[in-house]
Amino acid sequence: MSPVTVAEYQACPATVVLRRAVDGLSRRVLTRTLRMLERDGLVSRTVHPRRVEYALTGLGRSLQDQLGALALWSVEHDGEIRAARVRFDARRGGMP
């Protein structure tokens, strides 16, 4: 999960909901990413009896505009990015 995805949530839902929102995201990758974001002070973690809740901190919220702009840029340039990957992979014999 990228910080862009996490930044779209004011109060991040349980990890199961986040995993469903991002196709192909493994529990391990999500957990590692959330721990790094927590370590950096971008999200807080609250443990409840049956669930864990993540929420953006003030520091995390301060990145929302910048990350939103980056997300918009990536959507606008998706075709170019995919074409560049195809060219790159072709030069390397199909290996990323």
SULBEL-V349547 format. One record per residue. N is the residue number from 0. RES is the residue in one letter. SS is DSSP state (A for helix, B for strand, O for the rest). PHI is phi in whole degrees, -180 to 180 (NA if undefined). D_CENTER is the distance of its C-alpha to the mean C-alpha in Angstrom with 2 decimals. Layout:
<<N & RES & SS & PHI & D_CENTER> <N & RES & SS & PHI & D_CENTER>>
//
This chain:
<<0 & M & O & NA & 3.14> <1 & S & O & -93 & 1.95> <2 & P & A & -59 & 4.11> <3 & V & A & -60 & 4.98> <4 & T & A & -65 & 3.90> <5 & V & A & -65 & 5.22> <6 & A & A & -67 & 7.78> <7 & E & O & -75 & 9.10> <8 & Y & O & -106 & 10.62> <9 & Q & O & -71 & 13.76> <10 & A & B & -128 & 14.18> <11 & C & B & -65 & 11.44> <12 & P & O & -73 & 13.29> <13 & A & O & -56 & 14.17> <14 & T & A & -60 & 12.00> <15 & V & A & -62 & 14.05> <16 & V & A & -66 & 13.09> <17 & L & A & -63 & 9.32> <18 & R & A & -63 & 10.30> <19 & R & A & -66 & 12.59> <20 & A & A & -73 & 10.28> <21 & V & O & -121 & 8.45> <22 & D & O & -58 & 11.52> <23 & G & O & 78 & 12.29> <24 & L & O & -83 & 9.75> <25 & S & O & -83 & 12.24> <26 & R & A & -59 & 12.96> <27 & R & A & -63 & 13.41> <28 & V & A & -65 & 10.12> <29 & L & A & -62 & 8.38> <30 & T & A & -61 & 11.29> <31 & R & A & -62 & 11.24> <32 & T & A & -64 & 7.77> <33 & L & A & -63 & 8.90> <34 & R & A & -66 & 12.25> <35 & M & A & -65 & 11.41> <36 & L & A & -66 & 9.91> <37 & E & A & -67 & 13.06> <38 & R & A & -61 & 15.23> <39 & D & O & -79 & 14.34> <40 & G & O & 83 & 15.25> <41 & L & O & -89 & 12.16> <42 & V & B & -133 & 12.13> <43 & S & B & -111 & 15.27> <44 & R & B & -122 & 16.04> <45 & T & B & -123 & 19.06> <46 & V & B & -94 & 20.82> <47 & H & O & -111 & 22.98> <48 & P & O & -53 & 25.59> <49 & R & O & -117 & 23.73> <50 & R & O & -160 & 20.07> <51 & V & B & -120 & 17.52> <52 & E & B & -119 & 15.87> <53 & Y & B & -114 & 13.05> <54 & A & B & -141 & 13.47> <55 & L & B & -68 & 12.65> <56 & T & O & -87 & 15.55> <57 & G & A & -58 & 17.63> <58 & L & A & -63 & 16.05> <59 & G & A & -63 & 12.51> <60 & R & A & -64 & 14.22> <61 & S & O & -67 & 15.96> <62 & L & O & -93 & 12.94> <63 & Q & A & -57 & 12.31> <64 & D & A & -64 & 14.88> <65 & Q & A & -65 & 13.88> <66 & L & A & -70 & 10.21> <67 & G & A & -63 & 11.74> <68 & A & A & -64 & 14.26> <69 & L & A & -65 & 12.02> <70 & A & A & -63 & 10.32> <71 & L & A & -63 & 13.98> <72 & W & A & -59 & 15.26> <73 & S & A & -65 & 13.15> <74 & V & A & -69 & 14.46> <75 & E & A & -64 & 17.89> <76 & H & O & -110 & 18.08> <77 & D & A & -55 & 16.62> <78 & G & A & -61 & 20.18> <79 & E & A & -66 & 20.97> <80 & I & A & -65 & 17.97> <81 & R & A & -63 & 18.88> <82 & A & A & -63 & 22.52> <83 & A & A & -63 & 21.94> <84 & R & A & -65 & 20.28> <85 & V & A & -62 & 23.29> <86 & R & A & -62 & 25.72> <87 & F & A & -62 & 24.20> <88 & D & A & -63 & 24.26> <89 & A & A & -64 & 27.79> <90 & R & A & -66 & 29.02> <91 & R & O & -100 & 27.80> <92 & G & O & 72 & 29.42> <93 & G & O & 85 & 26.41> <94 & M & O & -99 & 24.47> <95 & P & O & -71 & 21.02>>
//
